[in-house]
Amino acid sequence: MPLYRDFSDDNATILVWKYDETEDLDIHKLLEPENAEKVKDYHPKKLLEVLMVRKLLKGLKPNSKILYKEREPFLSPKDAEISITHSFPFAAIAISKNKIGIDIEKFNPKILRVIDKFTYENERGFIPFDNEATFYTIIWSVKESMYKIHHSKYWSLKKNYEVKGFELKHLHDISCRVYDDQFSDEFKARVKFFDDYCFTIVEE
């Protein structure tokens, strides 16, 4: 299966695949029986995304399954950490020895309508007026990646997730954190661009 991008590092295998209509995505061969009920009402494109992730997994760990606990995916057998993301026509998987979160988002000016849902006004001072959609998409995506590491305890992207100021020429080490009144867990996010998409990686 041809890969679109490989962002693997010393700790994790991180692969992105772009849909190819000639690829065989047989639901009976790829989908875990445990997830049949979960996907039965999925839109055809969303189902393709699910199957693409499974095809990627088969190439990496052919004897493993992706199962879910409270909507959080995990590997069975649980011998590694996993994160998955998809936005048609792309799907991606990360398998790591440590907790990891990945996210893919398409750049879209419509994000400006919802910035109050995931940022405070005092977080926005570094964002240039002429490129707001790009910066807010990155912030949203980084927070989504952190959420995949900490989502069972913290649920508000606005209240519990922070992305520090950054510049587009320095997207390999964006400072970010998950926090509350008694706790702060610091991370560095990596951000990649391809086509009209933003891809973020946060690793413990």
Residue pairs with C-beta under 8 A, 6 or more apart in sequence:
1 17
1 23
1 55
1 56
1 59
2 17
2 20
3 15
3 16
3 17
4 16
4 17
4 18
4 90
4 194
5 15
5 16
5 192
5 194
5 199
6 14
6 15
6 16
7 14
7 15
7 16
7 190
7 192
7 199
7 201
8 14
8 15
9 203
11 96
11 97
11 98
11 100
11 203
12 94
12 95
12 96
12 97
12 98
12 100
12 201
12 203
13 60
13 93
13 94
13 95
13 96
14 92
14 93
14 94
14 100
14 102
14 201
15 56
15 60
15 92
15 93
15 94
16 90
16 91
16 92
16 104
16 194
16 199
17 52
17 55
17 56
17 90
17 91
17 92
18 89
18 90
19 48
19 52
19 88
19 89
19 90
19 91
23 55
25 48
25 51
25 52
25 55
27 47
27 51
30 51
30 54
30 55
30 58
31 39
31 50
31 51
31 54
32 54
32 65
32 66
32 67
34 65
34 67
35 50
35 66
35 67
35 68
38 68
39 46
39 47
39 50
42 50
45 88
46 86
46 88
48 88
49 86
49 87
49 88
49 91
50 86
52 86
52 91
53 66
53 84
53 86
53 91
53 92
53 93
54 66
56 91
56 92
56 93
57 64
57 66
57 93
60 93
60 95
61 75
61 80
61 95
64 75
64 76
64 77
64 79
65 75
65 76
66 73
66 74
66 75
66 76
66 82
66 84
67 73
67 74
67 75
67 76
68 74
70 152
72 148
72 151
72 152
73 82
73 83
73 84
74 82
75 81
75 82
75 95
80 95
80 96
80 97
81 95
81 96
81 97
81 98
81 99
81 100
82 93
82 94
82 95
82 96
82 100
83 93
83 94
83 96
83 100
83 101
83 102
83 145
83 148
84 91
84 92
84 93
84 94
84 102
85 91
85 92
85 102
85 103
85 104
86 92
86 104
87 104
87 105
87 106
87 197
90 104
90 197
92 102
92 104
92 199
93 102
94 100
94 101
94 102
94 201
96 203
98 203
98 204
99 149
99 203
99 204
100 148
100 149
100 201
100 202
100 203
100 204
101 144
101 145
101 146
101 147
101 148
101 149
101 201
101 202
101 203
102 145
102 148
102 199
102 200
102 201
102 202
103 141
103 142
103 144
103 145
103 148
103 199
103 200
104 141
104 197
104 198
104 199
104 200
105 137
105 140
105 141
105 144
105 197
105 198
106 137
106 196
106 197
106 198
107 133
107 134
107 137
107 196
107 197
107 198
108 133
108 137
109 133
111 133
111 136
111 137
111 140
112 132
112 133
112 136
115 124
115 136
116 158
117 157
117 158
118 139
118 140
118 143
118 157
118 158
118 161
119 136
119 139
119 158
120 158
123 139
123 162
123 163
125 165
126 165
126 166
127 135
127 136
128 135
131 168
134 168
134 198
137 198
138 163
138 166
138 171
138 174
138 191
138 198
138 200
139 163
140 157
141 191
141 198
141 199
141 200
142 163
142 174
142 176
142 189
142 191
142 200
142 202
143 157
143 161
143 163
143 176
144 157
144 200
145 189
145 200
145 201
145 202
146 161
146 176
146 177
146 178
146 187
146 189
146 202
147 154
147 157
147 161
148 202
149 178
149 187
149 202
149 204
150 160
150 178
150 185
154 160
154 161
154 178
154 180
160 178
160 179
160 180
161 176
161 177
161 178
161 179
162 176
162 177
162 179
163 174
163 175
163 176
163 189
164 174
164 175
164 176
164 177
166 174
166 175
171 190
171 191
171 192
171 193
172 190
172 191
173 188
173 189
173 190
174 188
174 189
174 190
174 191
175 186
175 187
175 188
175 189
176 186
176 187
176 188
176 189
176 202
177 184
177 185
177 186
177 187
178 184
178 185
178 187
179 185
187 202
187 203
187 204
188 202
189 200
189 201
189 202
190 200
190 201
190 202
191 198
191 199
191 200
191 201
192 198
192 199
192 200
192 201
193 199
